[in-house]
Amino acid sequence: MAGEENHAIGIDLGMTYSCVAVWLHKHDCVEVIVNDQGNRTTPSIVAFTANERLVSEPAFNQVIRNHTNSIFGTGDKPMIVVTHERQEKQFSAEEISSMVLSKMRDIAEAYLGSTVKNAVITVPAYFNNSQRGGTLDVSLLAIGDGVFEVKAIAGDTHLGGVDFDNRMVSYCVKEFNRKHKLDISGNSKALWMLKIECEKAKKRLSFATTTDFEIDSLHQGIDFHITVTHAKFEQLISDFFDKCMELVHKCLMDAKMNIGRVQDVAVAGGPSRILKVQQVLQNVFNGEKLCKGINPDEAVAYGAAVQAAVLSSVNLFGELENFTLLDVTPLWLGVEVGDEGYVSVIIPRNTRTPVKIKKDGFTTMYDNQRRGRVSMYEGDSTVSLDNNFWVSLSWMKFLQLLRVFLKSEFALLLMPTASKVFMQRTSPSVGRKGLQSIMTEEVVRGLRM
């Protein structure tokens, strides 16, 4: 592949494993790229030692002896503290993720033989602007003539493969306590050992009726052996199946779509291999056969590679010639109004993007107001504190306005491919040139991220 340039890649940044793919225009298809170990997925793990920083397989291979300085899934942690080069250092979850992303880019560049400057990086559809972690997503699409139109989405930000693993880990902790009267929940090394083995056991139970594993000297020199049946595993995660189906019905309801009108059901992600997950999905959709044409571990990266090719190419041809994706907003966006902390919704949930909406009716709070702040939130509650703070802007230099009714027709343009919102005041009733210039400049600059 050496010498080919201007490729845009697709990266599935996962909590436990990541995957990178590229659309090859020459062959008119997606290629999932193998890493330097010959694997098509890469562990999303970063480790710090006295001398170096390790990412992916090298980090995974030393995790047991260096568990306190190994990060495998950042979750919702605001800051991560490790010892690196004999010094205590702090990293944000975003910094750890960027290290994994750099590794995925290196994998792609080694395969393509050229520098990669553009990528589509996937995040769960139902995530807000700042979330990270395992999740379950349900999306309903209408497909026709190359147009993929998202009708509605639903999701749970704490329902993914990691949660399944944690259930089995908790079960093993209880079993060790029952057998030996010892609590290992505070032994981070033991928990790491269990986590690794439980993740492997979960995969084996996707095709086997029973599995077992043994860990030497798990705690205080005591070996641990356990056998887990497929039935027991399903029992441990049974409530997850109910939540999954609730989200499916919610998505259909939001789209005002009858189950009988759904023609194809595609699944992605490692947990989709669990037989019970497949069974409950087929039951909901009246026995509809699930689409399994793409490896579920690679499906998300596959889609990201397609979108990357579409966004980066000027002249599309072949399979992508008429490809168009019409997306929607996962949560509503609104502005905080008044002193009580309520939110006025500007962009409703499941609104197609990009979207331009005019919203009028906001006023200044009191006479002769010279200072103010506009705070935007995303979520599903009318109370600002119950939502996710998104961005804010402030303004000064208001002229002597006597409770001016701004008639502020704010136009919001939300693009699905960028974390930016442009907010511009159009057609103000106060036609003073200076005020209009100040407002437009402050608003646009304040909302860029």
N, C-alpha and C positions, 0 to 999 in steps of 0.2 A: 504493500500500500504506500510505500515511500513516494513522496513527491506530490501527492494529491493535496490541494489546499482548499481553504475557505469552507471547511466543514463546520457545521453546527451540530453539537451533540445533545443527546437527551440523557439526563441523569435522574435516576430514582434514588433519592437520598432517604434511606430507610433507617429505622431505629436500630435494627440488628445487622442488616445487610444492605448494601447498596449495589446498584447495577448501572452500567453505562452502555448506550447504544448509539448508532449513527445511521442516517439514511445514505445509502450509496447510490448516487444518481446514475452511475454507470450501469449498475445492475438493477436499478429500480426496486430496491428492497431495503429492509432494515437489517443491520448486522449488530448482534449483541457482542460486545467486545470482551474477550477473555483478559484476565489480569496476568501479572508476571508469574503467577503460580499455576496458570492454566485453568482458572476457575471463572465462571461467568457471573458470579456474584462475589462481592468483597465485604468482609466484616467491617461494620461501621464502628471501629474501635480505635482509640488513640491511647498510647501509653507514654509515660515519661520516666526516664531512667537517670542515673547520675551523669551520663555522658551524651544521651541523644533522645530524640523524639521518634517514636515508632507509630506507624499507621497500618491498619489492615492486618494481614496474616502475621507479620512479625510481632505486632502488639498482642494479638490473640494468643500466640504461642507462649508468651511469658506472663499471662495474666494471673496465674495461680501464685507464682512467687512474687509478683509485684502488683497485687490486687488493689492496694490503696492508691496507686498512681495510674490506674487503668480506667478509662471512661468508655463504657459500652452503652450508649443510649443516654442522651443528656436530659430527656424528660422535660420537666418544667423548672429545673434548677436555675436560679438567677446567676450564681457564681459557683465555679468548681475550683477547689483548692487541691493542689498537688505539690509534690517535691520534685523539682527538676534542676539538675546540675547543682545539687546539694543546697538549693534555696527554695523556700516556699513561694509558690507563684499562684496567681488567680487567673482563671480564664472564664469568659462568658460561654454560654452554650453555643452562641453564634460562632465564636472563635473555634471551638472544637469542631463544629459542623464544617467550617471552612477548611479545616485540615483534611477532613475526609473528602470534601469536594476537590481539593487540590490533588489528592491521590487519584480520584476518578478521572480528573483531567489528564494527569500524567499517563494513566493507563490508555486513554484514548489517543494521546499524542504519540505514544510509543507504537501503537497499531497503525495510525494514519501516516506517520512520518512527517508531520507538519504541526505547526502551532495551532491550538484551538483557542479562539477568542470569543466564541458565542456558544451559549448552551441554554437549554430549557431545563430548569430544575423543578421537579415536581414537589408539591406539598399537598397534603390531604385536602380534598375539596371543601370540607366543612370547617377547616381551621380559620380562626380569625387572623388578623395581620401579624400577631406576635407569637402564636403558639408553635410548639414543637412536640413530637411524641408519637406513640402508636395510636392508630385510629381505625374506625370503620367508616367507610363512605358508601353511600347509595346514590347513584345518579340515574336519571331517566332521560334518554335521548331519543330524538326523532331523526332518522337517517334517510336521506334520499338525494340522488343526483350529486353525490359528493359533499353534501352539506350535513354536518353533524350538529344538530341543535339541542342543547341541553334544556330540558323542560323544567326540571326541579332537581334539587339535591338535598340530602339529609345525612346526618352523621353523628358519631359519638367520638369525642376527642380522647377518650380513655377506654377504647375497646379495640385491641389489636393483638397481634401475635405475642407481644411481650406480656400482655395481661394473662394470656393462656399459660405462658411459661411460669409466671409468678404464682398462679393457682397451684400448679404442681409442686413448685418449690415450697410453698406454705404447707402443702400436704406432707411433703417429706420431712419438714421441720417438726410437724406434729407427730409423725410416726417415730422419728428419732427420740423425741421426748417421751413418747409412750413406751418405747422399748427400753430406754436407758435412763429415764428420769433426768435428762439433761436438756437444758434450753440452749439451742445454738443460734437463736435469732440475732444475737449480738456478735456473732463470729463472722466477720465479713469475708474471710477467706473461705470458710465452709459454705457460705451462701453463694459465693462465686462458683465453687466446685459443683454445687447442686444446680445452679442456673445453667451451666454448660451442659450437664448431663440431662437435665429436664428438657432443654431445647432439642437435643438429639432424640430423646424418647418421644417427644411430641411428633417429630417427623416420622419416626418408625411406626407410630400408631395410626398414621394415615393410611397404611396398607397392611398392618399386622393387627391381630386380635389381642396380643399381649407382648410386653417387652419388660426387660429388667436391666438394671445397671448396678454396679458396685463401685464404691469409692473407698480406697484405703485410707485409714487414719483421718477420717472426716473431722473428728473432734476428740481431743484428749486421747489420741492414739486408738480410738474406736473405729473399726470399719463399719461401713453402712451398705446394706444390700436391700433392694426393694424390687418388687414386681408390680407393675401397673397394667391393668387390663384396659382394653378399649372402653368397656362399659364404665369403669371407674373414672377414666379420664373425662368421658362425656358427663358423668355425674358432677365432677368438679367444676365444669364450665357450663352447666345446664342453663344458668340464668343468662349467660351471654347469648345463647340461641334466641331466647325470648326478646332480648334487647335488639338483636339483629332484625328479627321479623317486625318489631315495632317500627323500626326505622324504614324498612321497606314499605310498609303500609303508609307511613307518614309522607314518604316521597311521592307515592302514587296519589295520595289525597291532595297534596300541594299542587300537583300537576293536573288534578281533576281527571285522572286517568283510571279507567277500569282495568282490573288485572287481565281480563280476557283480551285486551288490545295489545298486550306485551307479546311480541313475537319471538324475541331472542333474549336470553339471560346469560351474560358473560361474567366470569368471576376472575379475580386477580388477587395476588398475595398468597403467601404460604398457608395461612389458616384456611383458605378455600379448598385445600386438599383434605381437610377433616371430613370424614364421611357424613357425620351428622349435619354439618353445615350444608353439604350438598343435598342431603335428604330433605331438610326443612325448607330449603329454597325451592326444590322441585314440588314439594307439597303446596307451597303458597301459590306457585304458578301452574297449578293444575297438571303436574307431571311433565311440564316443559323440560326438554333435555338441555342441560347446561352446555354452553359453548366452551370448549377446552382446546381450541386450536393453537393457543399460544401458552408457553410455559408460564404459570401464574407468578413465578418469581421474577420473570422478565417482562411481563405484560405492561407494567407502568413505564419502564424505561423505553419499551418499544413505542408506546404512544408519545412519549416525550420526544423521541427522535423524529417522529413524523411531524410533530408540531414545530420542532426546531428547524427542520428542512423547509417547512412552509413559510415560517417567519423570516428566514434568512435568504430565501431565493427570490430573485426578481422574476425569472421566467420558469414557471413550473411546467413539467411535462410528465408523460407516463401516468403512473398510478396517482400522482399528486396533482395532476393538472387542474382538476375542479374541486380540490379539497378546501372546505371552509368549516371552521369551528365557531359556533355561536354559544358563548358561555353565559352563566348567570351569577349573581352575587349570592354567596352562601348565607350571609347575615345582612340585616338592614343597617344602613348608615344614617345617623341623625345628629342634630345639633342640640346642645344643652341650652335651655331657655329659662329665664327667670332665676330667682334666688333659691327656689325649692329643689333644684337639681333634677328637673324633669327633662326628658329628651323628646324633641320633635323629629319624627322620622322624615327623612328626605328621600332616601332611596330604599324602597321595600326589599325584603328578602326575595330571592329568585327573580330579580329583575335582570333582563338581558343586558349584557355589556358588549361594547361600550355604550354608555347611556348619558344623555344630556337632559337634565331636569331643571326646570325653573321653579323656584320656591320663593313666595313673597309673603309679606305680613310681619316681618320682624321689625322691632323698633328699638331705639336706645332706651336705657333703663330710667333715666331721669334728665331733667333740664340741664343744659350747658355741659353735657358729658364730653370729656376730653380723652378718656381712656376706656378701653373695653377689651374683651377677649371672647373669641368664638372657639368652643371646644367641641370636637367631633367624637362620637362614640359608635361602636358597632356591637350588635348583640340582638336580644329579643325582649328586653324589658323597657318600660317607660321611665324607670329610675336610673339616672346616670351611674350611680355607684354599683349597680348590678350588671353593668355592661363593661366592655373592654374599651378603655381610653385609647383613642387612635392618634389624634393629632390636634394641635391647637394653634391659634394665631392671635396676636394682639395688635391693637392699633392705637395710635396717639394722634395728636395734632388736629383733633376735631375742631372745626370752627365753632363759633358761638351758635349752636343749634338749639332752638327752643323746642325740645322734644320732637325732633324732626322724624317724620315717618319716612324711613329710607326707601320704602317700596322696593326692598332689595331682592330683585329677581336674580338670585344666585344660580349660575349655571354650573353644574357639576359634571365633569367628564371623567368617567372611571374606565380605565383600560384594563383588560384582563391580563395583559402581559407585562405590566409594570406596576410597581408599588407607588404610584403617584396619583394624586387627585388634584385637579386644577379647579379652582373656585373663582369665578369671575363675576363681578357685579355688572349687570347689563341693564340698560334703559332706566337709570335712576330717575326718580321724580325730581330730585334736586339736580339741576343741570349745571352746577358750577364746575367748571373745568378742573380746578385745582383739587377739589374733593374727590372727583371721580378718579383722577390720576393717583392720588394717595391710596384710595381704597383698593384699586385694582393691583397696584404694585405690592402693597402689604399682604393682600390675600394670597396672591400667587406665590410670593416668596415664602410665606409662612407655611404653606402646605406642601412644599416639595420635601421629599424624604430621601 
